[in-house]
Amino acid sequence: TTEENELESVAKAAEENELESATMTTEENELESVAKAAEENELESATMTTEENELKSVAKAAEENKLESATITTEENESESISKATEENELESVIIETEENELKSIT
């Protein structure tokens, strides 16, 4: 009877130990899974942030490029207008001078 009790106690202790070990292993696995998921999530977030920053940089560069192009075009147009106006004034001056000279010649 004492032997049976001892065997029962040992069996009971072993069973409790196995249950505890199984519970710990399950908890450890859950913690590992959570940690792994968190790590993957952080990596994904970091990748997304990097991609977003790269896209923002590209968008900003494109915008700056458009602004620069617009400025250059405006400057070119202004230069063309000034050149054209100058040219027209010079032609007008030549025409007026020629007409004045012709009138002087006639008189």
VEXFIFI-178833 format. One line per 5 residues: their letters; for each residue x, y, z of N, C-alpha, C. Coordinates in Angstrom, 1 decimal, decimal comma, padded with zeros to 4 digits. Example, Ala and Ser with C-alpha at 12.3 -4.5 7.8 and 13.67 -1.06 7.14 Angstrom:
REM residues 2
as) 013,2 -005,7 007,8 012,3 -004,5 007,8 013,2 -003,3 007,8; 012,8 -002,2 007,1 013,7 -001,1 007,1 012,9 000,0 007,9
This chain:
REM residues 107
tteen) 000,8 -001,2 000,0 000,0 000,0 000,0 000,9 001,2 000,0; 001,9 001,2 000,8 002,8 002,4 000,8 003,5 002,5 -000,5; 003,8 001,4 -001,1 004,5 001,4 -002,4 003,5 001,9 -003,5; 002,2 001,5 -003,4 001,2 001,9 -004,3 001,0 003,5 -004,2; 001,0 003,9 -002,9 000,9 005,4 -002,7 002,0 006,1 -003,3
elesv) 003,2 005,6 -003,1 004,4 006,2 -003,6 004,4 006,3 -005,1; 004,0 005,1 -005,7 003,9 005,1 -007,2 002,8 006,1 -007,7; 001,7 006,1 -007,0 000,7 007,1 -007,4 001,2 008,5 -007,3; 001,9 008,8 -006,2 002,5 010,1 -006,0 003,5 010,5 -007,1; 004,3 009,5 -007,4 005,3 009,7 -008,5 004,6 009,9 -009,8
akaae) 003,6 009,1 -010,1 002,8 009,2 -011,3 002,1 010,6 -011,4; 001,5 010,9 -010,3 000,8 012,2 -010,2 001,7 013,4 -010,4; 002,9 013,3 -009,7 003,9 014,4 -009,9 004,4 014,5 -011,3; 004,6 013,3 -011,9 005,1 013,2 -013,3 004,1 013,9 -014,2; 002,8 013,5 -014,0 001,7 014,0 -014,8 001,6 015,5 -014,7
enele) 001,7 016,0 -013,5 001,6 017,5 -013,2 002,8 018,2 -013,9; 004,0 017,5 -013,8 005,2 018,1 -014,4 005,0 018,1 -015,9; 004,5 017,1 -016,5 004,3 017,1 -017,9 003,3 018,2 -018,4; 002,2 018,3 -017,6 001,2 019,3 -017,9 001,9 020,7 -017,8; 002,7 020,9 -016,8 003,3 022,2 -016,6 004,3 022,5 -017,7
satmt) 005,1 021,4 -018,1 006,0 021,5 -019,2 005,2 021,8 -020,5; 004,1 021,1 -020,7 003,3 021,4 -022,0 002,8 022,8 -022,0; 002,3 023,3 -020,8 001,8 024,6 -020,7 002,9 025,6 -021,0; 004,1 025,4 -020,4 005,2 026,3 -020,6 005,6 026,4 -022,1; 005,7 025,2 -022,7 006,1 025,1 -024,1 005,1 025,8 -024,9
teene) 003,8 025,7 -024,7 002,7 026,4 -025,4 002,9 027,9 -025,3; 003,1 028,3 -024,0 003,2 029,7 -023,8 004,5 030,3 -024,5; 005,6 029,5 -024,4 006,8 029,9 -025,0 006,6 030,0 -026,5; 005,9 029,1 -027,1 005,6 029,1 -028,5 004,7 030,3 -028,9; 003,7 030,6 -028,1 002,9 031,7 -028,3 003,7 033,0 -028,2
lesva) 004,5 033,1 -027,2 005,4 034,3 -027,1 006,3 034,5 -028,3; 006,9 033,3 -028,7 007,8 033,4 -029,9 007,0 033,8 -031,1; 005,8 033,3 -031,3 005,0 033,7 -032,4 004,6 035,2 -032,4; 004,3 035,6 -031,2 004,0 037,1 -031,0 005,2 037,9 -031,3; 006,4 037,5 -030,8 007,6 038,2 -031,0 007,9 038,2 -032,5
kaaee) 007,8 037,1 -033,1 008,1 037,0 -034,6 007,2 037,9 -035,4; 005,9 037,8 -035,0 004,9 038,6 -035,7 005,2 040,1 -035,6; 005,6 040,5 -034,3 005,9 041,9 -034,0 007,1 042,3 -034,8; 008,1 041,4 -034,9 009,3 041,7 -035,6 009,0 041,9 -037,1; 008,2 041,0 -037,7 007,8 041,1 -039,1 007,1 042,3 -039,3
neles) 006,2 042,7 -038,4 005,4 043,9 -038,5 006,3 045,1 -038,5; 007,3 045,1 -037,6 008,2 046,3 -037,6 009,0 046,4 -038,9; 009,4 045,2 -039,4 010,2 045,2 -040,7 009,3 045,7 -041,8; 008,0 045,3 -041,8 007,1 045,7 -042,8 006,9 047,2 -042,7; 006,7 047,7 -041,5 006,5 049,1 -041,2 007,7 049,9 -041,7
atmtt) 008,9 049,4 -041,4 010,1 050,1 -041,7 010,2 050,1 -043,3; 009,9 049,0 -043,9 009,9 049,0 -045,4 008,9 049,9 -046,0; 007,7 049,9 -045,4 006,7 050,8 -045,9 007,1 052,3 -045,8; 007,6 052,6 -044,6 008,0 054,0 -044,3 009,1 054,4 -045,3; 010,1 053,5 -045,5 011,2 053,8 -046,5 010,6 054,0 -047,8
eenel) 009,7 053,1 -048,3 009,1 053,3 -049,6 008,3 054,6 -049,7; 007,5 054,9 -048,6 006,8 056,1 -048,6 007,7 057,3 -048,7; 008,8 057,3 -047,9 009,8 058,4 -048,0 010,4 058,5 -049,4; 010,7 057,4 -050,0 011,3 057,4 -051,3 010,2 058,0 -052,3; 009,0 057,6 -052,2 007,9 058,1 -053,1 007,8 059,6 -052,9
ksvak) 007,8 060,0 -051,6 007,7 061,5 -051,3 008,8 062,2 -051,9; 010,1 061,7 -051,8 011,2 062,3 -052,3 011,1 062,5 -053,8; 010,6 061,4 -054,5 010,5 061,4 -055,9 009,4 062,5 -056,3; 008,3 062,5 -055,6 007,3 063,4 -055,8 007,8 064,9 -055,7; 008,5 065,1 -054,6 009,1 066,4 -054,3 010,0 066,8 -055,4
aaeen) 010,9 065,9 -055,8 011,9 066,2 -056,9 011,1 066,5 -058,2; 010,1 065,8 -058,5 009,3 066,0 -059,7 008,6 067,4 -059,6; 008,1 067,7 -058,4 007,5 069,0 -058,3 008,5 070,1 -058,4; 009,6 070,0 -057,8 010,7 071,0 -057,9 011,1 071,1 -059,4; 011,2 070,0 -060,1 011,6 070,0 -061,5 010,6 070,7 -062,3
klesa) 009,3 070,5 -062,0 008,2 071,2 -062,8 008,3 072,7 -062,5; 008,5 073,1 -061,3 008,6 074,5 -060,9 009,8 075,1 -061,7; 011,0 074,4 -061,7 012,1 074,9 -062,3 011,9 075,0 -063,8; 011,2 074,0 -064,4 010,9 074,1 -065,8 010,0 075,2 -066,1; 009,0 075,4 -065,3 008,1 076,6 -065,5 008,8 077,9 -065,4
titte) 009,7 078,0 -064,5 010,5 079,2 -064,3 011,4 079,4 -065,6; 012,0 078,4 -066,0 012,9 078,5 -067,2 012,0 078,9 -068,4; 010,9 078,3 -068,6 010,0 078,6 -069,7 009,6 080,1 -069,6; 009,2 080,5 -068,4 008,8 081,9 -068,2 009,9 082,8 -068,6; 011,1 082,5 -068,1 012,3 083,4 -068,4 012,6 083,4 -069,9
enese) 012,4 082,2 -070,6 012,7 082,1 -072,0 011,6 083,0 -072,7; 010,4 082,8 -072,3 009,3 083,6 -072,9 009,5 085,1 -072,8; 010,0 085,5 -071,6 010,2 086,9 -071,3 011,4 087,4 -072,2; 012,4 086,6 -072,3 013,6 087,0 -073,1 013,1 087,1 -074,6; 012,3 086,1 -075,0 011,8 086,2 -076,4 011,0 087,4 -076,7
siska) 010,1 087,7 -075,7 009,3 088,9 -075,8 010,1 090,2 -075,9; 011,1 090,3 -075,0 012,0 091,4 -075,0 012,8 091,5 -076,4; 013,3 090,4 -076,8 014,0 090,4 -078,1 013,1 090,8 -079,3; 011,9 090,3 -079,2 010,9 090,6 -080,3 010,6 092,1 -080,3; 010,3 092,6 -079,1 010,0 094,0 -078,9 011,1 094,9 -079,4
teene) 012,3 094,5 -079,0 013,5 095,3 -079,4 013,7 095,3 -080,9; 013,5 094,1 -081,5 013,6 094,0 -082,9 012,6 094,8 -083,6; 011,3 094,8 -083,1 010,2 095,5 -083,7 010,5 097,0 -083,6; 011,0 097,4 -082,5 011,4 098,9 -082,3 012,5 099,3 -083,2; 013,5 098,4 -083,4 014,6 098,8 -084,3 014,1 098,9 -085,7
lesvi) 013,2 097,9 -086,1 012,6 098,0 -087,5 011,8 099,2 -087,7; 011,0 099,5 -086,7 010,2 100,7 -086,7 011,1 102,0 -086,9; 012,1 102,0 -086,1 013,0 103,2 -086,1 013,7 103,3 -087,5; 014,1 102,2 -088,1 014,7 102,2 -089,4 013,6 102,7 -090,4; 012,4 102,2 -090,3 011,4 102,6 -091,3 011,1 104,1 -091,1
ietee) 011,0 104,6 -089,9 010,7 106,0 -089,7 011,9 106,8 -090,2; 013,1 106,4 -090,0 014,3 107,1 -090,5 014,3 107,2 -092,0; 014,0 106,0 -092,6 013,9 106,0 -094,1 012,9 106,9 -094,6; 011,7 106,9 -094,0 010,6 107,7 -094,4 011,0 109,2 -094,3; 011,7 109,5 -093,1 012,1 110,9 -092,9 013,1 111,3 -094,0
nelks) 014,1 110,4 -094,2 015,1 110,7 -095,2 014,5 110,9 -096,6; 013,5 110,1 -096,9 012,8 110,2 -098,2 012,1 111,6 -098,3; 011,4 111,9 -097,2 010,7 113,2 -097,2 011,7 114,3 -097,3; 012,8 114,2 -096,7 013,8 115,3 -096,8 014,4 115,4 -098,2; 014,5 114,2 -098,8 015,0 114,2 -100,2 014,0 114,8 -101,1
it) 012,8 114,6 -100,9 011,8 115,1 -101,8 011,7 116,7 -101,6; 011,9 117,1 -100,4 011,8 118,5 -100,1 013,1 119,1 -100,5
